[in-house]
Amino acid sequence: MSEPETRCMPKIPELNRNRIYRCMVLASWLFTTGNAVSEETGERWYTKAQVNRGKSLFTLHCAECHGENGESSLWKKPGPDGLYPPPPLNGMGHTWHHQLPLLRRIIREGGTKTGGRMPAFNAQLSSDEVDSLIAGFQSFWSEDVYRKWNGEAYQRISQPQIIQELIKALE
């Protein structure tokens, strides 16, 4: 006598049924650990925990110059000292033009190579903290700005020569 098929689970050979079950368990685990897309961060690369940690780090290390919510202004022209003021990090400036490795490098090494005065944070922040810091300020970005940063539109943006040189050095 054979098993009756049910409407929601057709008869599947045992090997495939076990494989499907294992895949479902793995997908569930990935989703709950924050390594998959979540409702909290959309389709962004970071987790909610990184955003929370990053916002605290931002307040401690960055807000004084970049603004509480990354909203600094008047950043497009050098000041009287010839250095550029801190750019906004809330998606209204040019930060979204830079890929993740370059954002990490600027935070670690400072902004003097790009004409700014930002100090290096390599001694104060671990690699994980740098990533959390980036997650923190990227959480200020609109979905549209984030999609541009994460997508191919980035590749079509003409970068200043100094940025092109930094990108080449990362490769």
C-alpha positions as CSV (number, residue, x, y, z in Angstrom):
1,M,0.0,0.0,0.0
2,S,1.5,3.3,-1.0
3,E,1.4,6.6,1.0
4,P,-1.3,9.0,-0.2
5,E,0.1,12.3,-1.6
6,T,-0.9,15.4,0.2
7,R,-1.8,18.7,-1.4
8,C,1.0,20.7,0.2
9,M,3.8,18.0,0.2
10,P,3.8,15.8,-2.9
11,K,5.6,12.5,-2.7
12,I,9.3,13.2,-2.9
13,P,12.1,10.6,-2.8
14,E,13.5,10.5,0.7
15,L,17.0,11.8,-0.4
16,N,15.5,15.0,-1.9
17,R,13.2,15.5,1.1
18,N,16.2,15.4,3.4
19,R,18.1,17.8,1.2
20,I,15.2,20.2,1.1
21,Y,14.9,20.1,4.9
22,R,18.6,20.7,5.4
23,C,18.5,23.7,3.0
24,M,15.5,25.1,4.8
25,V,17.2,24.8,8.2
26,L,20.4,26.5,6.7
27,A,18.4,29.3,5.2
28,S,16.6,29.8,8.5
29,W,19.9,29.9,10.4
30,L,21.4,32.4,7.9
31,F,18.4,34.7,8.2
32,T,18.4,34.7,12.0
33,T,22.1,35.3,12.4
34,G,22.1,38.5,10.3
35,N,24.2,37.1,7.5
36,A,21.3,37.2,5.1
37,V,19.0,40.0,4.0
38,S,16.9,41.2,6.9
39,E,13.9,43.6,7.2
40,E,16.0,45.7,9.6
41,T,18.7,46.6,7.1
42,G,17.1,45.8,3.8
43,E,19.5,44.6,1.2
44,R,22.5,46.3,2.8
45,W,25.8,44.6,3.6
46,Y,25.7,45.3,7.4
47,T,23.6,44.1,10.3
48,K,21.5,46.1,12.7
49,A,24.1,45.4,15.5
50,Q,26.8,47.0,13.3
51,V,24.6,50.0,12.7
52,N,24.0,50.5,16.5
53,R,27.7,50.1,17.3
54,G,28.6,52.3,14.3
55,K,26.3,55.1,15.4
56,S,27.9,55.1,18.9
57,L,31.4,55.2,17.3
58,F,30.2,58.0,15.0
59,T,29.0,60.1,17.9
60,L,32.3,59.5,19.7
61,H,34.8,60.0,16.8
62,C,33.0,61.7,13.9
63,A,30.0,63.9,14.8
64,E,32.1,66.8,16.1
65,C,33.3,67.4,12.5
66,H,30.8,65.7,10.3
67,G,27.7,66.6,12.2
68,E,25.4,64.6,14.5
69,N,23.7,62.9,11.6
70,G,26.5,63.3,9.1
71,E,25.0,66.5,7.8
72,S,28.1,68.8,7.6
73,S,27.9,71.5,4.9
74,L,30.1,73.9,2.9
75,W,32.5,71.1,2.1
76,K,33.0,71.6,-1.7
77,K,35.6,74.3,-1.5
78,P,38.9,74.4,0.4
79,G,39.0,76.7,3.5
80,P,41.5,79.5,4.0
81,D,44.1,77.0,5.0
82,G,43.7,75.2,1.6
83,L,42.2,72.1,3.2
84,Y,38.7,70.8,2.5
85,P,36.2,70.8,5.4
86,P,34.6,67.5,6.5
87,P,32.1,66.3,3.9
88,P,28.6,65.2,4.8
89,L,28.4,61.5,5.4
90,N,24.6,61.3,5.2
91,G,24.4,60.6,1.5
92,M,24.2,64.2,0.5
93,G,27.9,64.5,-0.3
94,H,30.3,62.4,-2.3
95,T,31.0,59.6,0.1
96,W,28.7,57.3,-1.7
97,H,31.0,57.6,-4.7
98,H,33.7,55.6,-2.9
99,Q,33.8,51.8,-2.7
100,L,34.0,50.1,0.7
101,P,37.8,49.4,0.6
102,L,38.5,53.1,0.0
103,L,36.1,54.2,2.8
104,R,38.0,51.8,5.1
105,R,41.3,53.2,4.0
106,I,40.3,56.9,4.5
107,I,39.1,56.1,8.0
108,R,42.3,54.1,8.9
109,E,44.8,56.5,7.2
110,G,42.9,59.9,7.5
111,G,41.9,62.4,4.9
112,T,45.1,64.3,4.3
113,K,45.8,62.3,1.1
114,T,42.5,63.6,-0.3
115,G,43.0,67.2,0.7
116,G,41.2,67.1,4.0
117,R,42.3,67.3,7.6
118,M,40.6,64.2,9.0
119,P,43.0,62.3,11.3
120,A,43.9,58.7,11.0
121,F,41.9,56.3,13.2
122,N,44.0,53.2,12.7
123,A,45.3,53.3,16.3
124,Q,41.9,53.9,17.8
125,L,39.6,51.6,15.8
126,S,39.8,47.9,14.9
127,S,38.8,46.6,11.5
128,D,35.4,45.5,12.9
129,E,34.9,49.0,14.4
130,V,35.7,50.7,11.1
131,D,33.1,48.5,9.3
132,S,30.6,49.3,12.0
133,L,31.4,53.0,11.7
134,I,30.7,52.8,8.0
135,A,27.5,50.9,8.6
136,G,26.5,53.6,11.0
137,F,26.9,56.5,8.6
138,Q,25.5,54.4,5.6
139,S,22.4,53.9,7.7
140,F,21.8,57.6,7.2
141,W,21.7,57.1,3.4
142,S,18.4,56.8,1.6
143,E,17.6,53.6,-0.3
144,D,18.3,55.4,-3.6
145,V,21.7,56.6,-2.5
146,Y,22.6,53.2,-1.1
147,R,21.5,51.5,-4.4
148,K,23.7,53.9,-6.4
149,W,26.7,53.2,-4.1
150,N,26.1,49.4,-4.3
151,G,25.4,49.3,-8.0
152,E,26.9,50.0,-11.3
153,A,26.1,53.7,-11.3
154,Y,29.2,54.0,-9.1
155,Q,31.4,52.8,-11.9
156,R,30.3,55.6,-14.3
157,I,31.1,58.5,-11.9
158,S,34.2,60.4,-12.8
159,Q,36.5,60.4,-9.8
160,P,39.1,63.1,-9.0
161,Q,42.7,62.1,-9.9
162,I,43.7,61.8,-6.2
163,I,40.9,59.3,-5.7
164,Q,41.7,57.4,-8.8
165,E,45.3,57.0,-7.5
166,L,44.1,55.8,-4.1
167,I,41.8,53.2,-5.8
168,K,44.7,51.9,-8.0
169,A,46.8,51.6,-4.9
170,L,44.1,49.4,-3.3
171,E,44.1,47.0,-6.3
